[in-house]
Amino acid sequence: MLQIDLWKRVLIWLTCVVGLLLAMPNAFYPRVEAHNDAVAAIEMGASGNGLEEQAAMWPSFLPSRLVNLGLDLRGGAHLLAEVQVEDVYAARMTSFWPEVRDLLRGERATIGTIRQQPGPDTELRFKISKPEAIQEAASLVRGLSRPVTSLTGAGASDILVRTEGDMIIVELSDAEKLASDERTVQQALEIIRRRIDEVGTREPTIQRQGSDRILIQVPGIGSASELKEIIGTTAQLTFNPVVSRTSDADAPAGAGNKVLPSIDEEGVFYIVEAAPVVTGEELVDAQPSFDQNNRPAVSFRFNPTGARKFGDYTAENIGSPFAIVLDDEVISAPVIQSHIPGGSGIITGRFSVEESTNLAVLLRAGALPAELNFLEERTIGPELGQDSIEAGRIACIVAFVGVLVFMFLSYGTFGVFANIALILNVGLIFGLLSLIGATLTLPGIAGIVLTIGMAVDANVLVFERIREELKSAKGPARAIELGYEKALSAILDANITTFITAVILFAVGSGPVRGFAITLGLGILTSVFTAIFVTRVLIVMWFERRRPKTIEV
Amino acid sequence: MRLRLVPQETKWDFFSRPTLWLGISGALMVAALVSFFIQGLNFGIDFKGGTTIRTESAQEVVIADYRAALEPLELGDISITEVFDVTFEEDQNVTMIRIQAQEGEEAVTADMIRKVEAQLQTVAPDITFVSVESVGPKVSGELITTAVIAVLLAIGAVLVYIWLRFEWQFAVGAVMALVHDVVLTIGVFSELQIKFDLAIIAALLTIVGYSLNDTVVVFDRVRENLRKYKKMDLKEVLNLSINETLSRTVMTSATTLLALISLFVLGGDVIRGFVFAMIWGVIVGTYSSVFIASAALLKLGVKRDWSKQANTAGNKFADIDA
């Protein structure tokens, strides 16, 4: 009666072994962490400094994934920033004014002189001295509009021009505002990521939240204000003349020149003139686009002063390369194809569409496009995290031992089976956490402790059921079988409902709450698995060996 | 000899004094609501906005000195409490300082925090700021909404699940028990003025999960017994089912409480409120699955004929031939 197919047994034990193997690195946390760091460093091309020894501290055939520790356990800083997307509207309008002015000056004969008027930042207002020509002037300004470059806003124009008496008012269209917001946030995200990556901290989280927010979590950093400083530093974008290209990092540069590495080609260096032709501060826009041969390219636009400098330089240097340099790394070094007047140009190269998009983002990413407003900031010191881990560990062990003893006293031999399952259960939780790269937080530890308490529930249900079945004078084998059979629906219903709440917590929760939802949810999965399969196999194996005439549960 | 928390066989009547239990629960719920509306919850910065600073120093903490140091900054309402915990070392003096959200400030002011830290260093030069957390009013408002949505969603989802797996009367009974647990937990938090933050919402949802777990196990047995004893009175079926599952209910509550209590005592002060909510929830959840959920089921009545299609529901002769 009590039979479990061999393949099922093998599968169950195999699952346990794999789970425990995955969990094992966490038992040697500092050692494995050092190993992982060393391996990552070696992959990046570093060597020496005992890196190889550190890498050898953990055998490479064993799994080496670890549970990520959340900020509240490891210490670090957390920021929630809101990107002030409206800043960009104002900047756009300011830079639009010279263009409008230059255009209308050419038409002075019909519209007279123009004068800018005060108004909200996000609008451009001006009067003309011959009000009768106002419609004409407005349509001239409309001629400056460009189609919106986004999927949803395709076809719409980027500016709205209206007239009020003798005043012309220009502002961004709604479609353009949407597209602009999207670009601004993307850009801010990209800049923040680059700056934090440069500092080289471990596993930062930089995520977009909602339409205009960015969540930044950096473990191991001293304080939130330190993090803000890192984000606030401006990246330097320059356009420099290229002297030559080399593969030697130590090549003699010559006076007034410097050697810079290429950002994406390994081992390639450029010798460039140290004085830039134009800097990124003079760039107003950069967009992914296509050249005349329909290959991906990046178009860009300078402000008037930048445009003049750039125009002069390109006119004199057709055929020679110039370098686009970001934070002392050469992004690309295109060859100047022709004189570029008017301050807008196009960078061609061997780009894929994706690369051209990224380059556009990077080009725009000179300075943060808009100010960041910090809505939430948290600093957790490493000592507090360490204390929490320590307290959590002790509480876990005490809870564990307490439950083990209690189960043994209550159910004897069967209690031992449940205890083995419980130990496996905690191992499996850690294995799963490592496997999916989840983050363990302080409430997460509470979730594990709660799981330790609740995990035995499924076993208790089964054991109580077996007791009941034994009362109705059935043989032990039949009682065990019925116990499992009849308890199953209660186990499933009870755990599914709890699982539902865990899923909802995960979906709507954030930060530490989410960490709790993860351990609770995983704990439910593993405890049902261990209760239904593991203890059952254990009991069946024990039963097959002993063949007891009577059992006491 | 085995450890038994509950005698081997019990035949306790759980419905002998229905009005008493419902009365107690009702009174407690009213008290909880009154306390909630009069006293209100002691919202943490997650929900109210503001700044909390946790300090550590080897020197004895004199709260009045701290307060005096912060006075000149004119930051409005400041609360300073010293924290004690068994896990602290001898010379580990910890305080929590809470500063209200500054008027007219939508975002967090780094400047203010710097000033506070500088002022405190004049009182205790070796002071360290082990954690500094600020939440702007804009976010905190949203966090409340999300939290309320989470709790309502959880209760709703569970209602639907039980309705699908059982009958609507069971779902209503279970949800009444849930509401009872949530209300009492909020009541305890407002009465004792324990800090109510995001983690407590997680605890509330866990309570929902746990209470449900218990209720479902009882209901599962009720369903089984209803099929088995087709002519038995509903009240007796309920009593039988509760008695049969009682030993399990107590066992599971005991192991869970064992684990939670060890966390409460040894887990440090940071999550103590959270663990307290869960301990309370386990106790009320266990009680409510017996006295609220089942009592509600008894009042609502239940369709007895499980073997036939639903279209015989309401036909009072449906179970005559069984």
Interface residues (C-beta under 8 A of the other chain):
Chain A: D72 L80 E82 S223 A224 S225 K228 N373 F374 L375 E376 E377 R378 T379 I380 G381 E383 L384 D387 S388 E390 A391 G392 I394 A395 V398 A399 G402 V403 F406 M407 L409 S410 Y411 G412 L442 P443 I445 A446 V449 L450 I452 G453 M454 V456 D457 V460 L461 E464 R467 E468 K486 S489 A490 D493 A494 N495 I496 T497 T498 I500 T501 A502 I504 L505 V508 G509 S510 G511 P512 V513 F516 A517 L520 E552
Chain B: R2 L3 R4 L5 R54 E56 T87 E106 A107 V108 A110 I113 R114 T128 F129 V130 S131 V132 E133 S134 V135 G136 K138 V139 T146 I149 A150 L153 A154 A157 V158 Y161 I162 R165 L198 A199 I201 A202 L205 T206 V208 G209 Y210 L212 N213 D214 V216 V217 F219 D220 R221 E224 E244 T245 S247 R248 M251 T252 A254 T255 T256 L257 L258 A259 L260 S262 L263 V265 L266 G267 G268 V270 I271 F274 V275 M278
